[in-house]
Amino acid sequence: MKKLKVTLVKSPIDRPERQKLTLKALGLNKTNSSKEVEATPQILGMIRKVEHMVTVEEVNA
């Protein structure tokens, strides 16, 4: 399974609660924090919901 590195680059302040919960589910709680996740359809959908606040990179494993 492909791995992705997701980094929070914009603050979730003044964003809808649903987007804040999505970031929390991804494990991103502070600006510039990163998490490595597997590229499942569920995770890709979560990333798509908050793509304006995160950057995504592929991890070479």
mmCIF file as Biopython writes it, N, C-alpha, C and O atoms, coordinates in Angstrom:
data_model
#
loop_
_atom_site.group_PDB
_atom_site.id
_atom_site.type_symbol
_atom_site.label_atom_id
_atom_site.label_alt_id
_atom_site.label_comp_id
_atom_site.label_asym_id
_atom_site.label_entity_id
_atom_site.label_seq_id
_atom_site.pdbx_PDB_ins_code
_atom_site.Cartn_x
_atom_site.Cartn_y
_atom_site.Cartn_z
_atom_site.occupancy
_atom_site.B_iso_or_equiv
_atom_site.auth_seq_id
_atom_site.auth_asym_id
_atom_site.pdbx_PDB_model_num
ATOM 1   N N  . MET A ? 1  ? 0.855   -1.186 0.000  1.0 0.0 1  A 1 
ATOM 2   C CA . MET A ? 1  ? 0.000   0.000  0.000  1.0 0.0 1  A 1 
ATOM 3   C C  . MET A ? 1  ? 0.893   1.239  0.000  1.0 0.0 1  A 1 
ATOM 4   O O  . MET A ? 1  ? 1.921   1.270  0.677  1.0 0.0 1  A 1 
ATOM 5   N N  . LYS A ? 2  ? 0.500   2.244  -0.753 1.0 0.0 2  A 1 
ATOM 6   C CA . LYS A ? 2  ? 1.258   3.481  -0.873 1.0 0.0 2  A 1 
ATOM 7   C C  . LYS A ? 2  ? 1.136   4.304  0.413  1.0 0.0 2  A 1 
ATOM 8   O O  . LYS A ? 2  ? 0.071   4.355  1.028  1.0 0.0 2  A 1 
ATOM 9   N N  . LYS A ? 3  ? 2.238   4.947  0.809  1.0 0.0 3  A 1 
ATOM 10  C CA . LYS A ? 3  ? 2.251   5.803  2.005  1.0 0.0 3  A 1 
ATOM 11  C C  . LYS A ? 3  ? 2.304   7.262  1.573  1.0 0.0 3  A 1 
ATOM 12  O O  . LYS A ? 3  ? 2.933   7.602  0.571  1.0 0.0 3  A 1 
ATOM 13  N N  . LEU A ? 4  ? 1.635   8.119  2.342  1.0 0.0 4  A 1 
ATOM 14  C CA . LEU A ? 4  ? 1.614   9.551  2.098  1.0 0.0 4  A 1 
ATOM 15  C C  . LEU A ? 4  ? 2.047   10.285 3.358  1.0 0.0 4  A 1 
ATOM 16  O O  . LEU A ? 4  ? 1.733   9.870  4.473  1.0 0.0 4  A 1 
ATOM 17  N N  . LYS A ? 5  ? 2.768   11.373 3.165  1.0 0.0 5  A 1 
ATOM 18  C CA . LYS A ? 5  ? 3.122   12.250 4.283  1.0 0.0 5  A 1 
ATOM 19  C C  . LYS A ? 5  ? 2.246   13.482 4.174  1.0 0.0 5  A 1 
ATOM 20  O O  . LYS A ? 5  ? 2.329   14.225 3.196  1.0 0.0 5  A 1 
ATOM 21  N N  . VAL A ? 6  ? 1.403   13.702 5.180  1.0 0.0 6  A 1 
ATOM 22  C CA . VAL A ? 6  ? 0.457   14.818 5.196  1.0 0.0 6  A 1 
ATOM 23  C C  . VAL A ? 6  ? 0.945   15.829 6.220  1.0 0.0 6  A 1 
ATOM 24  O O  . VAL A ? 6  ? 1.206   15.472 7.369  1.0 0.0 6  A 1 
ATOM 25  N N  . THR A ? 7  ? 1.071   17.096 5.813  1.0 0.0 7  A 1 
ATOM 26  C CA . THR A ? 7  ? 1.561   18.159 6.689  1.0 0.0 7  A 1 
ATOM 27  C C  . THR A ? 7  ? 0.540   19.283 6.754  1.0 0.0 7  A 1 
ATOM 28  O O  . THR A ? 7  ? 0.062   19.760 5.724  1.0 0.0 7  A 1 
ATOM 29  N N  . LEU A ? 8  ? 0.209   19.702 7.960  1.0 0.0 8  A 1 
ATOM 30  C CA . LEU A ? 8  ? -0.720  20.820 8.157  1.0 0.0 8  A 1 
ATOM 31  C C  . LEU A ? 8  ? 0.037   22.127 7.964  1.0 0.0 8  A 1 
ATOM 32  O O  . LEU A ? 8  ? 0.989   22.398 8.696  1.0 0.0 8  A 1 
ATOM 33  N N  . VAL A ? 9  ? -0.372  22.949 6.982  1.0 0.0 9  A 1 
ATOM 34  C CA . VAL A ? 9  ? 0.345   24.188 6.690  1.0 0.0 9  A 1 
ATOM 35  C C  . VAL A ? 9  ? -0.469  25.439 6.999  1.0 0.0 9  A 1 
ATOM 36  O O  . VAL A ? 9  ? 0.093   26.532 7.060  1.0 0.0 9  A 1 
ATOM 37  N N  . LYS A ? 10 ? -1.768  25.307 7.195  1.0 0.0 10 A 1 
ATOM 38  C CA . LYS A ? 10 ? -2.601  26.449 7.553  1.0 0.0 10 A 1 
ATOM 39  C C  . LYS A ? 10 ? -3.377  26.125 8.822  1.0 0.0 10 A 1 
ATOM 40  O O  . LYS A ? 10 ? -3.745  24.976 9.068  1.0 0.0 10 A 1 
ATOM 41  N N  . SER A ? 11 ? -3.615  27.144 9.608  1.0 0.0 11 A 1 
ATOM 42  C CA . SER A ? 11 ? -4.295  26.974 10.882 1.0 0.0 11 A 1 
ATOM 43  C C  . SER A ? 11 ? -5.775  26.638 10.689 1.0 0.0 11 A 1 
ATOM 44  O O  . SER A ? 11 ? -6.424  27.188 9.799  1.0 0.0 11 A 1 
ATOM 45  N N  . PRO A ? 12 ? -6.308  25.742 11.515 1.0 0.0 12 A 1 
ATOM 46  C CA . PRO A ? 12 ? -7.735  25.424 11.445 1.0 0.0 12 A 1 
ATOM 47  C C  . PRO A ? 12 ? -8.616  26.434 12.183 1.0 0.0 12 A 1 
ATOM 48  O O  . PRO A ? 12 ? -9.827  26.241 12.284 1.0 0.0 12 A 1 
ATOM 49  N N  . ILE A ? 13 ? -8.019  27.503 12.697 1.0 0.0 13 A 1 
ATOM 50  C CA . ILE A ? 13 ? -8.806  28.532 13.378 1.0 0.0 13 A 1 
ATOM 51  C C  . ILE A ? 13 ? -9.774  29.162 12.376 1.0 0.0 13 A 1 
ATOM 52  O O  . ILE A ? 13 ? -9.404  29.426 11.232 1.0 0.0 13 A 1 
ATOM 53  N N  . ASP A ? 14 ? -10.998 29.400 12.804 1.0 0.0 14 A 1 
ATOM 54  C CA . ASP A ? 14 ? -12.048 30.018 11.985 1.0 0.0 14 A 1 
ATOM 55  C C  . ASP A ? 14 ? -12.437 29.138 10.787 1.0 0.0 14 A 1 
ATOM 56  O O  . ASP A ? 14 ? -12.817 29.649 9.734  1.0 0.0 14 A 1 
ATOM 57  N N  . ARG A ? 15 ? -12.342 27.834 10.955 1.0 0.0 15 A 1 
ATOM 58  C CA . ARG A ? 15 ? -12.778 26.865 9.948  1.0 0.0 15 A 1 
ATOM 59  C C  . ARG A ? 15 ? -13.991 26.117 10.509 1.0 0.0 15 A 1 
ATOM 60  O O  . ARG A ? 15 ? -14.197 26.100 11.722 1.0 0.0 15 A 1 
ATOM 61  N N  . PRO A ? 16 ? -14.789 25.502 9.644  1.0 0.0 16 A 1 
ATOM 62  C CA . PRO A ? 16 ? -15.932 24.732 10.140 1.0 0.0 16 A 1 
ATOM 63  C C  . PRO A ? 16 ? -15.491 23.586 11.053 1.0 0.0 16 A 1 
ATOM 64  O O  . PRO A ? 16 ? -14.412 23.019 10.878 1.0 0.0 16 A 1 
ATOM 65  N N  . GLU A ? 17 ? -16.326 23.260 12.012 1.0 0.0 17 A 1 
ATOM 66  C CA . GLU A ? 17 ? -16.021 22.207 12.982 1.0 0.0 17 A 1 
ATOM 67  C C  . GLU A ? 17 ? -15.737 20.872 12.295 1.0 0.0 17 A 1 
ATOM 68  O O  . GLU A ? 17 ? -14.894 20.101 12.755 1.0 0.0 17 A 1 
ATOM 69  N N  . ARG A ? 18 ? -16.424 20.606 11.220 1.0 0.0 18 A 1 
ATOM 70  C CA . ARG A ? 18 ? -16.228 19.342 10.495 1.0 0.0 18 A 1 
ATOM 71  C C  . ARG A ? 18 ? -14.802 19.219 9.959  1.0 0.0 18 A 1 
ATOM 72  O O  . ARG A ? 18 ? -14.219 18.135 9.985  1.0 0.0 18 A 1 
ATOM 73  N N  . GLN A ? 19 ? -14.243 20.329 9.474  1.0 0.0 19 A 1 
ATOM 74  C CA . GLN A ? 19 ? -12.861 20.303 8.985  1.0 0.0 19 A 1 
ATOM 75  C C  . GLN A ? 19 ? -11.882 20.119 10.139 1.0 0.0 19 A 1 
ATOM 76  O O  . GLN A ? 19 ? -10.874 19.427 9.991  1.0 0.0 19 A 1 
ATOM 77  N N  . LYS A ? 20 ? -12.167 20.726 11.275 1.0 0.0 20 A 1 
ATOM 78  C CA . LYS A ? 20 ? -11.311 20.553 12.451 1.0 0.0 20 A 1 
ATOM 79  C C  . LYS A ? 20 ? -11.298 19.093 12.896 1.0 0.0 20 A 1 
ATOM 80  O O  . LYS A ? 20 ? -10.249 18.556 13.250 1.0 0.0 20 A 1 
ATOM 81  N N  . LEU A ? 21 ? -12.461 18.459 12.876 1.0 0.0 21 A 1 
ATOM 82  C CA . LEU A ? 21 ? -12.549 17.052 13.261 1.0 0.0 21 A 1 
ATOM 83  C C  . LEU A ? 21 ? -11.817 16.156 12.270 1.0 0.0 21 A 1 
ATOM 84  O O  . LEU A ? 21 ? -11.217 15.156 12.663 1.0 0.0 21 A 1 
ATOM 85  N N  . THR A ? 22 ? -11.863 16.505 10.990 1.0 0.0 22 A 1 
ATOM 86  C CA . THR A ? 22 ? -11.148 15.740 9.973  1.0 0.0 22 A 1 
ATOM 87  C C  . THR A ? 22 ? -9.646  15.820 10.215 1.0 0.0 22 A 1 
ATOM 88  O O  . THR A ? 22 ? -8.951  14.808 10.119 1.0 0.0 22 A 1 
ATOM 89  N N  . LEU A ? 23 ? -9.136  17.007 10.528 1.0 0.0 23 A 1 
ATOM 90  C CA . LEU A ? 23 ? -7.712  17.160 10.826 1.0 0.0 23 A 1 
ATOM 91  C C  . LEU A ? 23 ? -7.327  16.355 12.062 1.0 0.0 23 A 1 
ATOM 92  O O  . LEU A ? 23 ? -6.262  15.738 12.103 1.0 0.0 23 A 1 
ATOM 93  N N  . LYS A ? 24 ? -8.192  16.363 13.059 1.0 0.0 24 A 1 
ATOM 94  C CA . LYS A ? 24 ? -7.922  15.596 14.280 1.0 0.0 24 A 1 
ATOM 95  C C  . LYS A ? 24 ? -7.869  14.096 13.962 1.0 0.0 24 A 1 
ATOM 96  O O  . LYS A ? 24 ? -7.024  13.375 14.493 1.0 0.0 24 A 1 
ATOM 97  N N  . ALA A ? 25 ? -8.769  13.636 13.097 1.0 0.0 25 A 1 
ATOM 98  C CA . ALA A ? 25 ? -8.798  12.219 12.717 1.0 0.0 25 A 1 
ATOM 99  C C  . ALA A ? 25 ? -7.545  11.836 11.925 1.0 0.0 25 A 1 
ATOM 100 O O  . ALA A ? 25 ? -7.091  10.694 11.990 1.0 0.0 25 A 1 
ATOM 101 N N  . LEU A ? 26 ? -6.992  12.788 11.182 1.0 0.0 26 A 1 
ATOM 102 C CA . LEU A ? 26 ? -5.754  12.537 10.446 1.0 0.0 26 A 1 
ATOM 103 C C  . LEU A ? 26 ? -4.532  12.585 11.364 1.0 0.0 26 A 1 
ATOM 104 O O  . LEU A ? 26 ? -3.438  12.182 10.968 1.0 0.0 26 A 1 
ATOM 105 N N  . GLY A ? 27 ? -4.719  13.079 12.588 1.0 0.0 27 A 1 
ATOM 106 C CA . GLY A ? 27 ? -3.619  13.152 13.539 1.0 0.0 27 A 1 
ATOM 107 C C  . GLY A ? 27 ? -2.829  14.441 13.435 1.0 0.0 27 A 1 
ATOM 108 O O  . GLY A ? 27 ? -1.693  14.510 13.904 1.0 0.0 27 A 1 
ATOM 109 N N  . LEU A ? 28 ? -3.414  15.465 12.826 1.0 0.0 28 A 1 
ATOM 110 C CA . LEU A ? 28 ? -2.732  16.745 12.675 1.0 0.0 28 A 1 
ATOM 111 C C  . LEU A ? 28 ? -3.343  17.740 13.654 1.0 0.0 28 A 1 
ATOM 112 O O  . LEU A ? 28 ? -4.507  18.118 13.517 1.0 0.0 28 A 1 
ATOM 113 N N  . ASN A ? 29 ? -2.552  18.166 14.648 1.0 0.0 29 A 1 
ATOM 114 C CA . ASN A ? 29 ? -3.120  19.050 15.654 1.0 0.0 29 A 1 
ATOM 115 C C  . ASN A ? 29 ? -2.424  20.400 15.742 1.0 0.0 29 A 1 
ATOM 116 O O  . ASN A ? 29 ? -3.008  21.343 16.275 1.0 0.0 29 A 1 
ATOM 117 N N  . LYS A ? 30 ? -1.203  20.531 15.243 1.0 0.0 30 A 1 
ATOM 118 C CA . LYS A ? 30 ? -0.493  21.799 15.267 1.0 0.0 30 A 1 
ATOM 119 C C  . LYS A ? 30 ? -0.009  22.130 13.863 1.0 0.0 30 A 1 
ATOM 120 O O  . LYS A ? 30 ? 0.239   21.235 13.055 1.0 0.0 30 A 1 
ATOM 121 N N  . THR A ? 31 ? 0.123   23.411 13.580 1.0 0.0 31 A 1 
ATOM 122 C CA . THR A ? 31 ? 0.641   23.837 12.288 1.0 0.0 31 A 1 
ATOM 123 C C  . THR A ? 31 ? 2.046   23.271 12.102 1.0 0.0 31 A 1 
ATOM 124 O O  . THR A ? 31 ? 2.843   23.244 13.039 1.0 0.0 31 A 1 
ATOM 125 N N  . ASN A ? 32 ? 2.336   22.826 10.901 1.0 0.0 32 A 1 
ATOM 126 C CA . ASN A ? 32 ? 3.603   22.201 10.512 1.0 0.0 32 A 1 
ATOM 127 C C  . ASN A ? 32 ? 3.806   20.805 11.097 1.0 0.0 32 A 1 
ATOM 128 O O  . ASN A ? 32 ? 4.905   20.260 11.002 1.0 0.0 32 A 1 
ATOM 129 N N  . SER A ? 33 ? 2.782   20.219 11.695 1.0 0.0 33 A 1 
ATOM 130 C CA . SER A ? 33 ? 2.894   18.833 12.144 1.0 0.0 33 A 1 
ATOM 131 C C  . SER A ? 33 ? 2.650   17.918 10.946 1.0 0.0 33 A 1 
ATOM 132 O O  . SER A ? 33 ? 1.880   18.250 10.044 1.0 0.0 33 A 1 
ATOM 133 N N  . SER A ? 34 ? 3.318   16.760 10.951 1.0 0.0 34 A 1 
ATOM 134 C CA . SER A ? 34 ? 3.220   15.815 9.839  1.0 0.0 34 A 1 
ATOM 135 C C  . SER A ? 34 ? 2.830   14.443 10.347 1.0 0.0 34 A 1 
ATOM 136 O O  . SER A ? 34 ? 3.070   14.097 11.504 1.0 0.0 34 A 1 
ATOM 137 N N  . LYS A ? 35 ? 2.222   13.666 9.458  1.0 0.0 35 A 1 
ATOM 138 C CA . LYS A ? 35 ? 1.828   12.305 9.781  1.0 0.0 35 A 1 
ATOM 139 C C  . LYS A ? 35 ? 1.991   11.470 8.516  1.0 0.0 35 A 1 
ATOM 140 O O  . LYS A ? 35 ? 1.670   11.927 7.419  1.0 0.0 35 A 1 
ATOM 141 N N  . GLU A ? 36 ? 2.487   10.253 8.668  1.0 0.0 36 A 1 
ATOM 142 C CA . GLU A ? 36 ? 2.543   9.316  7.549  1.0 0.0 36 A 1 
ATOM 143 C C  . GLU A ? 36 ? 1.334   8.404  7.643  1.0 0.0 36 A 1 
ATOM 144 O O  . GLU A ? 36 ? 1.096   7.773  8.673  1.0 0.0 36 A 1 
ATOM 145 N N  . VAL A ? 37 ? 0.564   8.339  6.549  1.0 0.0 37 A 1 
ATOM 146 C CA . VAL A ? 37 ? -0.646  7.535  6.510  1.0 0.0 37 A 1 
ATOM 147 C C  . VAL A ? 37 ? -0.656  6.686  5.255  1.0 0.0 37 A 1 
ATOM 148 O O  . VAL A ? 37 ? 0.011   7.014  4.273  1.0 0.0 37 A 1 
ATOM 149 N N  . GLU A ? 38 ? -1.407  5.597  5.282  1.0 0.0 38 A 1 
ATOM 150 C CA . GLU A ? 38 ? -1.573  4.768  4.094  1.0 0.0 38 A 1 
ATOM 151 C C  . GLU A ? 38 ? -2.632  5.394  3.200  1.0 0.0 38 A 1 
ATOM 152 O O  . GLU A ? 38 ? -3.576  6.019  3.683  1.0 0.0 38 A 1 
ATOM 153 N N  . ALA A ? 39 ? -2.470  5.223  1.902  1.0 0.0 39 A 1 
ATOM 154 C CA . ALA A ? 39 ? -3.363  5.854  0.928  1.0 0.0 39 A 1 
ATOM 155 C C  . ALA A ? 39 ? -4.594  4.984  0.686  1.0 0.0 39 A 1 
ATOM 156 O O  . ALA A ? 39 ? -4.752  4.416  -0.395 1.0 0.0 39 A 1 
ATOM 157 N N  . THR A ? 40 ? -5.459  4.879  1.683  1.0 0.0 40 A 1 
ATOM 158 C CA . THR A ? 40 ? -6.716  4.150  1.524  1.0 0.0 40 A 1 
ATOM 159 C C  . THR A ? 40 ? -7.773  5.113  0.985  1.0 0.0 40 A 1 
ATOM 160 O O  . THR A ? 40 ? -7.596  6.326  1.095  1.0 0.0 40 A 1 
ATOM 161 N N  . PRO A ? 41 ? -8.843  4.622  0.417  1.0 0.0 41 A 1 
ATOM 162 C CA . PRO A ? 41 ? -9.897  5.516  -0.072 1.0 0.0 41 A 1 
ATOM 163 C C  . PRO A ? 41 ? -10.455 6.432  1.018  1.0 0.0 41 A 1 
ATOM 164 O O  . PRO A ? 41 ? -10.806 7.579  0.742  1.0 0.0 41 A 1 
ATOM 165 N N  . GLN A ? 42 ? -10.539 5.937  2.245  1.0 0.0 42 A 1 
ATOM 166 C CA . GLN A ? 42 ? -11.061 6.747  3.339  1.0 0.0 42 A 1 
ATOM 167 C C  . GLN A ? 42 ? -10.120 7.918  3.655  1.0 0.0 42 A 1 
ATOM 168 O O  . GLN A ? 42 ? -10.568 9.052  3.830  1.0 0.0 42 A 1 
ATOM 169 N N  . ILE A ? 43 ? -8.836  7.637  3.724  1.0 0.0 43 A 1 
ATOM 170 C CA . ILE A ? 43 ? -7.845  8.677  4.017  1.0 0.0 43 A 1 
ATOM 171 C C  . ILE A ? 43 ? -7.789  9.688  2.876  1.0 0.0 43 A 1 
ATOM 172 O O  . ILE A ? 43 ? -7.701  10.890 3.125  1.0 0.0 43 A 1 
ATOM 173 N N  . LEU A ? 44 ? -7.837  9.220  1.628  1.0 0.0 44 A 1 
ATOM 174 C CA . LEU A ? 44 ? -7.808  10.131 0.487  1.0 0.0 44 A 1 
ATOM 175 C C  . LEU A ? 44 ? -9.017  11.060 0.490  1.0 0.0 44 A 1 
ATOM 176 O O  . LEU A ? 44 ? -8.902  12.225 0.110  1.0 0.0 44 A 1 
ATOM 177 N N  . GLY A ? 45 ? -10.174 10.559 0.915  1.0 0.0 45 A 1 
ATOM 178 C CA . GLY A ? 45 ? -11.362 11.392 1.023  1.0 0.0 45 A 1 
ATOM 179 C C  . GLY A ? 45 ? -11.216 12.441 2.111  1.0 0.0 45 A 1 
ATOM 180 O O  . GLY A ? 45 ? -11.658 13.579 1.948  1.0 0.0 45 A 1 
ATOM 181 N N  . MET A ? 46 ? -10.593 12.058 3.227  1.0 0.0 46 A 1 
ATOM 182 C CA . MET A ? 46 ? -10.368 13.010 4.306  1.0 0.0 46 A 1 
ATOM 183 C C  . MET A ? 46 ? -9.397  14.102 3.864  1.0 0.0 46 A 1 
ATOM 184 O O  . MET A ? 46 ? -9.588  15.276 4.183  1.0 0.0 46 A 1 
ATOM 185 N N  . ILE A ? 47 ? -8.362  13.713 3.135  1.0 0.0 47 A 1 
ATOM 186 C CA . ILE A ? 47 ? -7.394  14.690 2.634  1.0 0.0 47 A 1 
ATOM 187 C C  . ILE A ? 47 ? -8.067  15.649 1.660  1.0 0.0 47 A 1 
ATOM 188 O O  . ILE A ? 47 ? -7.786  16.848 1.667  1.0 0.0 47 A 1 
ATOM 189 N N  . ARG A ? 48 ? -8.950  15.123 0.830  1.0 0.0 48 A 1 
ATOM 190 C CA . ARG A ? 48 ? -9.648  15.967 -0.145 1.0 0.0 48 A 1 
ATOM 191 C C  . ARG A ? 48 ? -10.508 17.028 0.542  1.0 0.0 48 A 1 
ATOM 192 O O  . ARG A ? 48 ? -10.661 18.131 0.018  1.0 0.0 48 A 1 
ATOM 193 N N  . LYS A ? 49 ? -11.071 16.704 1.708  1.0 0.0 49 A 1 
ATOM 194 C CA . LYS A ? 49 ? -11.915 17.651 2.443  1.0 0.0 49 A 1 
ATOM 195 C C  . LYS A ? 49 ? -11.123 18.829 3.004  1.0 0.0 49 A 1 
ATOM 196 O O  . LYS A ? 49 ? -11.667 19.921 3.171  1.0 0.0 49 A 1 
ATOM 197 N N  . VAL A ? 50 ? -9.844  18.611 3.293  1.0 0.0 50 A 1 
ATOM 198 C CA . VAL A ? 50 ? -9.034  19.674 3.897  1.0 0.0 50 A 1 
ATOM 199 C C  . VAL A ? 50 ? -7.805  20.000 3.049  1.0 0.0 50 A 1 
ATOM 200 O O  . VAL A ? 50 ? -6.793  20.461 3.577  1.0 0.0 50 A 1 
ATOM 201 N N  . GLU A ? 51 ? -7.886  19.765 1.740  1.0 0.0 51 A 1 
ATOM 202 C CA . GLU A ? 51 ? -6.715  19.935 0.880  1.0 0.0 51 A 1 
ATOM 203 C C  . GLU A ? 51 ? -6.209  21.373 0.827  1.0 0.0 51 A 1 
ATOM 204 O O  . GLU A ? 51 ? -5.055  21.600 0.464  1.0 0.0 51 A 1 
ATOM 205 N N  . HIS A ? 52 ? -7.040  22.341 1.177  1.0 0.0 52 A 1 
ATOM 206 C CA . HIS A ? 52 ? -6.624  23.736 1.182  1.0 0.0 52 A 1 
ATOM 207 C C  . HIS A ? 52 ? -5.782  24.086 2.408  1.0 0.0 52 A 1 
ATOM 208 O O  . HIS A ? 52 ? -5.226  25.182 2.483  1.0 0.0 52 A 1 
ATOM 209 N N  . MET A ? 53 ? -5.681  23.161 3.372  1.0 0.0 53 A 1 
ATOM 210 C CA . MET A ? 53 ? -4.910  23.414 4.592  1.0 0.0 53 A 1 
ATOM 211 C C  . MET A ? 53 ? -3.705  22.498 4.743  1.0 0.0 53 A 1 
ATOM 212 O O  . MET A ? 53 ? -2.913  22.682 5.667  1.0 0.0 53 A 1 
ATOM 213 N N  . VAL A ? 54 ? -3.546  21.515 3.861  1.0 0.0 54 A 1 
ATOM 214 C CA . VAL A ? 54 ? -2.472  20.536 4.009  1.0 0.0 54 A 1 
ATOM 215 C C  . VAL A ? 54 ? -1.652  20.419 2.726  1.0 0.0 54 A 1 
ATOM 216 O O  . VAL A ? 54 ? -2.098  20.803 1.645  1.0 0.0 54 A 1 
ATOM 217 N N  . THR A ? 55 ? -0.438  19.878 2.875  1.0 0.0 55 A 1 
ATOM 218 C CA . THR A ? 55 ? 0.349   19.467 1.723  1.0 0.0 55 A 1 
ATOM 219 C C  . THR A ? 55 ? 0.534   17.961 1.817  1.0 0.0 55 A 1 
ATOM 220 O O  . THR A ? 55 ? 0.615   17.403 2.912  1.0 0.0 55 A 1 
ATOM 221 N N  . VAL A ? 56 ? 0.599   17.310 0.664  1.0 0.0 56 A 1 
ATOM 222 C CA . VAL A ? 56 ? 0.705   15.851 0.624  1.0 0.0 56 A 1 
ATOM 223 C C  . VAL A ? 56 ? 1.905   15.477 -0.228 1.0 0.0 56 A 1 
ATOM 224 O O  . VAL A ? 56 ? 2.077   15.995 -1.332 1.0 0.0 56 A 1 
ATOM 225 N N  . GLU A ? 57 ? 2.742   14.568 0.293  1.0 0.0 57 A 1 
ATOM 226 C CA . GLU A ? 57 ? 3.880   14.053 -0.436 1.0 0.0 57 A 1 
ATOM 227 C C  . GLU A ? 57 ? 3.865   12.531 -0.377 1.0 0.0 57 A 1 
ATOM 228 O O  . GLU A ? 57 ? 3.398   11.936 0.595  1.0 0.0 57 A 1 
ATOM 229 N N  . GLU A ? 58 ? 4.388   11.908 -1.442 1.0 0.0 58 A 1 
ATOM 230 C CA . GLU A ? 58 ? 4.538   10.445 -1.414 1.0 0.0 58 A 1 
ATOM 231 C C  . GLU A ? 58 ? 5.796   10.095 -0.655 1.0 0.0 58 A 1 
ATOM 232 O O  . GLU A ? 58 ? 6.810   10.782 -0.769 1.0 0.0 58 A 1 
ATOM 233 N N  . VAL A ? 59 ? 5.732   9.017  0.128  1.0 0.0 59 A 1 
ATOM 234 C CA . VAL A ? 59 ? 6.885   8.550  0.882  1.0 0.0 59 A 1 
ATOM 235 C C  . VAL A ? 59 ? 7.483   7.366  0.164  1.0 0.0 59 A 1 
ATOM 236 O O  . VAL A ? 59 ? 6.779   6.411  -0.161 1.0 0.0 59 A 1 
ATOM 237 N N  . ASN A ? 60 ? 8.784   7.419  -0.089 1.0 0.0 60 A 1 
ATOM 238 C CA . ASN A ? 60 ? 9.473   6.293  -0.720 1.0 0.0 60 A 1 
ATOM 239 C C  . ASN A ? 60 ? 9.886   5.313  0.367  1.0 0.0 60 A 1 
ATOM 240 O O  . ASN A ? 60 ? 10.711  5.619  1.227  1.0 0.0 60 A 1 
ATOM 241 N N  . ALA A ? 61 ? 9.293   4.135  0.305  1.0 0.0 61 A 1 
ATOM 242 C CA . ALA A ? 61 ? 9.587   3.145  1.339  1.0 0.0 61 A 1 
ATOM 243 C C  . ALA A ? 61 ? 10.382  1.988  0.788  1.0 0.0 61 A 1 
ATOM 244 O O  . ALA A ? 61 ? 10.716  1.061  1.526  1.0 0.0 61 A 1 
#
